[in-house]
């Protein structure tokens, strides 16, 4: 999708070259090359080059034209639970059991296909800012244009929080800083291993329910299966997890009990922070209702 941004030049920015000015605003070198190629850089409505010196009171504007859409993703009918939408972003509450992207195993029936249906007839590229596993529910954020995608690559200051049901009495508060790697080459399963990539998860037990705990997780890195791997590593796998669980009954859950419930970020090219919330889904609520919280001596 096409997008235009406007940047007033303040007295403090007097004398900067347009390219340097835009990079300080968060426009990457790669995106600036695209803008220049499309001839979409202007100052007070006149086309300019990126080496043009700017003066206070002028307004720099740039546009990006979507050159290719996600033509390989077939539009598909299906519900979308929209939490937020503006010119740059679309935030959805994904149900468990639907993949975000098509793959060899899931060519159809994806969130991407439903989004492509929403924008059918437009040149639209599906760009998921964050990704959730097939069995994880919650917030998925989509950048609707290259300018927004560029912002979320480095400047959005995203904060991600999840809610999960973990087996046993989870620690009251813990920071798990352990590297994660593939179990072996080509494997889907991940393990904690010293030669892996840095992975940091913060966790806080909200309540204890006898057999399991309701836990709030904060991601400080974004490794594949990070929460699932870290909880299993410390001996408290998520209920219902088919890959990292202990094989015991998952309290009627057909997937790992993990929900991306809170996402906070700065809107593209601004200092305005938005916080999105997605309610706990019915299957996890049902497990909590069936086993009320017990008195927790560590929190009394």
C-alpha positions as CSV (number, residue, x, y, z in Angstrom):
1,X,0.0,0.0,0.0
2,X,1.2,3.5,-0.7
3,X,2.0,5.9,2.1
4,X,3.2,9.6,2.4
5,X,4.9,11.1,5.5
6,X,5.6,14.7,6.3
7,X,8.4,16.0,8.5
8,X,8.6,19.8,9.4
9,X,12.1,21.0,9.8
10,X,12.7,22.7,13.1
11,X,15.4,25.4,13.9
12,X,17.4,22.7,15.7
13,X,17.5,20.8,12.4
14,X,18.6,23.7,10.3
15,X,21.4,22.9,7.8
16,X,21.0,19.1,7.8
17,X,21.1,17.3,4.5
18,X,17.8,15.6,3.7
19,X,19.2,12.0,3.8
20,X,20.9,12.6,7.2
21,X,17.7,14.2,8.5
22,X,15.6,11.2,7.4
23,X,18.0,8.6,8.9
24,X,17.7,10.4,12.2
25,X,13.9,10.0,11.9
26,X,14.3,6.3,11.5
27,X,14.4,5.9,7.7
28,X,16.9,3.2,6.8
29,X,19.5,3.5,4.1
30,X,17.8,0.7,2.1
31,X,14.4,2.4,2.3
32,X,15.9,5.8,1.3
33,X,17.4,4.1,-1.8
34,X,13.8,2.9,-2.7
35,X,12.4,6.3,-2.1
36,X,15.1,7.9,-4.3
37,X,14.5,5.3,-7.1
38,X,10.8,6.0,-7.1
39,X,11.5,9.8,-7.2
40,X,9.3,10.3,-4.1
41,X,11.4,12.8,-2.0
42,X,10.1,16.4,-1.8
43,X,10.6,19.6,0.1
44,X,7.7,22.0,0.2
45,X,6.2,20.1,-2.7
46,X,9.3,20.3,-5.0
47,X,11.4,17.2,-5.8
48,X,14.8,17.1,-4.2
49,X,17.9,14.9,-3.9
50,X,18.9,13.5,-0.5
51,X,22.0,15.8,-0.3
52,X,19.7,18.9,-0.4
53,X,20.4,21.2,2.7
54,X,17.2,21.8,4.7
55,X,16.1,25.0,6.3
56,X,13.9,25.7,9.3
57,X,10.2,26.1,8.4
58,X,10.4,23.8,5.4
59,X,8.5,20.5,5.2
60,X,10.1,17.4,3.9
61,X,7.8,14.8,2.5
62,X,8.4,11.3,1.2
63,X,6.2,8.7,-0.4
64,X,6.7,5.0,-1.0
65,X,4.8,3.1,-3.7
66,X,4.2,-0.6,-3.1
67,X,5.8,-2.2,-6.1
68,X,4.8,-5.8,-5.6
69,X,2.1,-7.4,-3.6
70,X,2.1,-10.9,-2.0
71,X,0.7,-12.5,-5.1
72,X,1.8,-15.9,-4.0
73,X,-0.7,-15.8,-1.0
74,X,-4.2,-16.7,-2.2
75,X,-7.0,-14.6,-0.7
76,X,-9.2,-16.7,1.6
77,X,-12.5,-16.1,3.3
78,X,-12.4,-16.2,7.1
79,X,-13.0,-14.0,10.2
80,X,-10.5,-11.4,11.4
81,X,-10.7,-10.2,15.0
82,X,-9.4,-6.6,14.5
83,X,-7.9,-5.0,17.6
84,X,-6.5,-1.9,15.9
85,X,-6.1,-0.4,12.4
86,X,-4.7,2.8,10.9
87,X,-2.9,3.9,7.7
88,X,0.2,1.9,8.7
89,X,-0.8,-1.0,10.9
90,X,-3.3,-3.8,11.3
91,X,-3.4,-5.7,14.6
92,X,-5.4,-8.9,14.9
93,X,-6.3,-11.3,17.7
94,X,-5.3,-14.7,16.2
95,X,-7.1,-17.8,17.4
96,X,-5.0,-20.9,18.2
97,X,-4.7,-23.5,15.4
98,X,-4.3,-21.1,12.5
99,X,-0.8,-20.5,11.0
100,X,0.3,-16.9,10.4
101,X,2.1,-17.7,7.1
102,X,1.6,-20.3,4.4
103,X,4.0,-23.2,4.4
104,X,4.4,-26.5,2.7
105,X,2.4,-28.0,5.6
106,X,-0.2,-25.3,5.5
107,X,-0.7,-23.8,2.1
108,X,-4.2,-22.7,2.8
109,X,-6.2,-21.7,5.9
110,X,-3.7,-19.1,7.1
111,X,-4.0,-15.7,8.7
112,X,-2.1,-14.2,5.7
113,X,-4.8,-15.5,3.3
114,X,-7.6,-13.9,5.3
115,X,-5.7,-10.6,5.4
116,X,-5.1,-10.7,1.6
117,X,-8.9,-11.2,1.2
118,X,-9.5,-8.0,3.2
119,X,-7.2,-6.0,0.8
120,X,-8.2,-7.9,-2.3
121,X,-8.0,-5.6,-5.3
122,X,-5.1,-3.5,-3.8
123,X,-1.4,-4.0,-4.2
124,X,-0.8,-5.3,-0.7
125,X,2.2,-7.1,0.8
126,X,1.7,-9.2,3.9
127,X,4.3,-8.2,6.5
128,X,3.9,-9.7,9.9
129,X,5.9,-7.7,12.5
130,X,5.7,-10.5,15.1
131,X,5.0,-14.1,14.6
132,X,3.1,-16.6,16.7
133,X,3.3,-20.4,16.5
134,X,0.4,-22.4,15.1
135,X,-0.9,-23.3,18.6
136,X,-0.3,-19.9,20.2
137,X,-3.2,-17.4,20.3
138,X,-3.1,-13.6,20.6
139,X,-1.9,-10.4,19.0
140,X,-0.3,-10.4,15.5
141,X,0.8,-7.0,14.2
142,X,1.0,-6.4,10.4
143,X,2.8,-3.5,8.7
144,X,0.7,-2.2,5.8
145,X,3.5,-0.5,3.9
146,X,7.3,-0.4,3.6
147,X,7.6,2.7,5.8
148,X,5.9,1.0,8.7
149,X,7.9,-2.2,8.2
150,X,11.1,-0.2,8.3
151,X,10.1,1.5,11.6
152,X,9.5,-1.9,13.3
153,X,12.8,-3.2,12.2
154,X,14.6,-0.9,14.6
155,X,12.7,2.0,16.2
156,X,9.4,0.8,17.5
157,X,10.6,-0.1,21.1
158,X,8.2,-3.1,21.2
159,X,7.2,-4.7,24.5
160,X,5.7,-8.2,24.3
161,X,3.9,-9.9,27.1
162,X,2.3,-13.4,27.1
163,X,0.1,-15.3,29.5
164,X,0.6,-19.0,29.9
165,X,-0.4,-22.0,32.0
166,X,2.7,-23.8,33.2
167,X,2.8,-27.1,35.0
168,X,3.5,-27.1,38.7
169,X,4.3,-24.2,41.0
170,X,6.1,-21.8,38.8
171,X,8.8,-19.6,40.5
172,X,7.3,-16.3,41.8
173,X,9.7,-14.3,39.6
174,X,12.5,-15.4,37.4
175,X,14.7,-14.2,34.5
176,X,15.7,-17.0,32.2
177,X,18.8,-16.1,30.3
178,X,19.8,-19.2,28.3
179,X,20.8,-19.6,24.7
180,X,18.5,-21.5,22.3
181,X,19.5,-23.6,19.3
182,X,17.9,-26.2,17.0
183,X,18.1,-29.7,18.5
184,X,19.9,-30.8,15.3
185,X,20.2,-29.5,11.8
186,X,16.8,-29.1,10.1
187,X,14.9,-29.9,13.3
188,X,11.8,-28.0,14.4
189,X,12.5,-28.6,18.0
190,X,14.7,-26.2,19.9
191,X,16.8,-26.8,23.0
192,X,18.9,-24.7,25.4
193,X,22.5,-25.1,24.4
194,X,25.6,-23.0,24.9
195,X,26.2,-22.6,21.1
196,X,22.7,-21.2,20.6
197,X,21.5,-17.6,20.1
198,X,21.0,-15.4,23.2
199,X,17.5,-15.7,24.6
200,X,16.1,-13.9,27.6
201,X,12.6,-14.4,29.1
202,X,11.2,-12.7,32.2
203,X,8.4,-14.5,34.0
204,X,6.2,-13.8,37.0
205,X,3.7,-16.2,38.6
206,X,0.2,-14.6,38.8
207,X,-1.6,-17.4,40.6
208,X,-1.2,-21.1,41.5
209,X,-3.9,-23.6,40.7
210,X,-2.7,-26.8,42.4
211,X,-1.5,-28.6,39.3
212,X,-0.4,-25.5,37.3
213,X,0.4,-21.8,37.5
214,X,-0.9,-18.8,35.5
215,X,2.3,-17.0,34.5
216,X,3.0,-13.7,32.8
217,X,6.0,-13.7,30.4
218,X,8.0,-10.8,29.0
219,X,10.1,-11.4,26.0
220,X,13.4,-9.5,25.8
221,X,14.5,-11.4,22.7
222,X,12.5,-13.1,20.0
223,X,13.7,-16.7,19.4
224,X,11.6,-19.4,17.9
225,X,9.6,-21.2,20.6
226,X,11.4,-19.2,23.2
227,X,8.9,-19.3,26.0
228,X,8.1,-23.0,25.3
229,X,11.8,-23.9,25.4
230,X,12.6,-21.9,28.5
231,X,9.6,-23.1,30.6
232,X,10.4,-26.7,29.7
233,X,14.1,-26.1,30.6
234,X,13.3,-25.0,34.1
235,X,10.9,-28.0,34.6
236,X,7.6,-26.2,34.1
237,X,6.4,-26.9,30.6
238,X,3.3,-25.3,29.2
239,X,0.1,-27.3,29.6
240,X,-0.9,-29.0,26.3
241,X,2.5,-28.4,24.6
242,X,2.8,-31.2,22.0
243,X,6.5,-30.5,21.4
244,X,8.0,-29.6,24.8
245,X,5.4,-30.9,27.2
246,X,5.9,-34.0,29.5
247,X,3.3,-36.1,27.8
248,X,0.8,-35.7,30.6
249,X,-2.9,-34.7,30.2
250,X,-3.2,-31.1,29.1
251,X,-6.5,-30.4,31.0
252,X,-8.5,-30.7,27.8
253,X,-6.3,-28.3,25.8
254,X,-5.5,-29.2,22.2
255,X,-2.5,-26.8,22.0
256,X,0.1,-25.2,24.2
257,X,-1.5,-22.9,26.7
258,X,0.2,-19.7,25.5
259,X,-1.5,-16.4,24.6
260,X,0.1,-13.1,23.3
261,X,-2.0,-10.8,25.4
262,X,-0.2,-7.5,25.4
263,X,1.8,-5.6,22.8
264,X,3.1,-2.1,23.3
265,X,5.0,0.0,20.7
266,X,5.7,3.4,19.3
267,X,3.6,4.4,16.3
268,X,5.7,4.8,13.1
269,X,7.8,7.9,13.1
270,X,6.3,9.4,16.2
271,X,6.7,9.3,20.0
272,X,3.1,8.1,20.7
273,X,3.0,4.7,22.4
274,X,0.1,2.4,21.8
275,X,-0.7,-0.6,24.0
276,X,-2.9,-3.4,22.6
277,X,-4.6,-6.0,24.7
278,X,-6.2,-9.3,23.7
279,X,-8.5,-11.2,26.2
280,X,-7.6,-14.7,27.3
281,X,-9.2,-17.2,25.0
282,X,-12.0,-19.4,26.1
283,X,-10.0,-22.7,26.2
284,X,-7.5,-21.2,28.7
285,X,-10.3,-19.5,30.7
286,X,-12.1,-22.8,30.9
287,X,-9.1,-24.5,32.5
288,X,-8.8,-21.6,35.0
289,X,-12.5,-21.8,35.9
290,X,-12.2,-25.5,36.5
291,X,-9.4,-25.1,39.0
292,X,-9.7,-22.0,41.1
293,X,-6.6,-20.4,42.4
294,X,-5.2,-21.6,45.7
295,X,-3.8,-19.4,48.5
296,X,-0.2,-18.7,47.6
297,X,1.9,-18.4,50.8
298,X,4.7,-16.8,48.8
299,X,2.4,-13.9,47.8
300,X,0.6,-13.5,51.2
